[in-house]
């Protein structure tokens, strides 16, 4: 279930909100009563474990360009999209 909280609640209750995120709770953040954003827990992409992700990225340690590292991260998590 998604919980709606104000910007002030986010600011003043960040520790408890982080705990709720870790527990799987979603949030809609409002400013002046209008929704402006969402907070939701990070999920593992395609069932990948942290160990697997570290193993995949370790092959780049000290030898790959930033572009190669970014391509691998995008392959795992998807590309960032900037909506202009």
C-alpha positions as CSV (number, residue, x, y, z in Angstrom):
1,X,0.0,0.0,0.0
2,X,1.3,3.5,-0.9
3,X,1.4,6.1,1.8
4,X,1.1,9.8,1.1
5,X,3.3,12.1,3.1
6,X,4.1,15.8,2.9
7,X,7.5,17.3,2.3
8,X,7.6,18.3,5.9
9,X,6.9,14.7,7.0
10,X,9.7,13.5,4.8
11,X,12.1,16.1,6.2
12,X,11.2,15.6,9.8
13,X,10.7,11.8,9.7
14,X,13.4,10.7,7.4
15,X,14.8,8.0,9.7
16,X,11.4,6.3,10.1
17,X,10.7,6.7,6.4
18,X,14.0,5.0,5.5
19,X,13.0,2.1,7.8
20,X,9.6,1.8,6.1
21,X,11.3,1.8,2.7
22,X,13.6,-1.0,3.8
23,X,10.5,-2.9,4.9
24,X,9.0,-2.5,1.4
25,X,6.7,0.5,1.8
26,X,6.0,3.0,-1.0
27,X,5.4,6.7,-0.6
28,X,4.0,9.6,-2.6
29,X,5.5,12.9,-1.5
30,X,3.3,16.1,-1.6
31,X,4.1,19.8,-1.6
32,X,1.3,22.2,-0.7
33,X,-1.0,19.2,-1.0
34,X,0.0,18.3,-4.6
35,X,1.9,15.1,-5.4
36,X,5.4,15.8,-6.6
37,X,7.2,12.5,-6.4
38,X,7.4,8.9,-5.3
39,X,9.7,7.0,-3.1
40,X,9.9,3.2,-3.3
41,X,12.3,0.5,-2.3
42,X,15.0,-0.5,-4.7
43,X,14.4,-4.0,-6.0
44,X,17.0,-6.3,-7.4
45,X,17.1,-6.3,-11.2
46,X,16.0,-9.6,-12.8
47,X,16.7,-11.6,-9.6
48,X,20.4,-10.6,-9.5
49,X,22.0,-10.9,-6.1
50,X,24.4,-8.4,-4.7
51,X,27.2,-11.0,-5.0
52,X,26.4,-11.5,-8.7
53,X,26.4,-7.8,-9.4
54,X,29.7,-7.4,-7.6
55,X,31.2,-10.3,-9.6
56,X,30.0,-8.7,-12.9
57,X,31.4,-5.3,-12.1
58,X,34.7,-6.6,-10.6
59,X,36.0,-7.6,-14.0
60,X,36.2,-3.8,-14.8
61,X,38.2,-2.9,-11.7
62,X,41.0,-0.6,-12.8
63,X,40.9,-1.7,-16.4
64,X,37.8,-0.4,-18.1
65,X,36.8,3.1,-19.2
66,X,34.0,4.9,-17.5
67,X,31.9,4.3,-20.7
68,X,32.5,0.5,-20.4
69,X,31.5,0.5,-16.7
70,X,28.4,2.6,-17.5
71,X,27.4,0.2,-20.3
72,X,27.6,-2.7,-17.9
73,X,25.6,-0.9,-15.2
74,X,23.0,0.1,-17.9
75,X,22.8,-3.6,-19.0
76,X,21.9,-4.6,-15.4
77,X,19.7,-1.7,-14.4
78,X,18.5,-0.2,-17.6
79,X,19.5,3.1,-19.1
80,X,18.8,6.4,-17.3
81,X,16.3,8.5,-19.3
82,X,16.1,12.2,-18.9
83,X,12.7,13.6,-19.9
84,X,13.3,17.1,-21.1
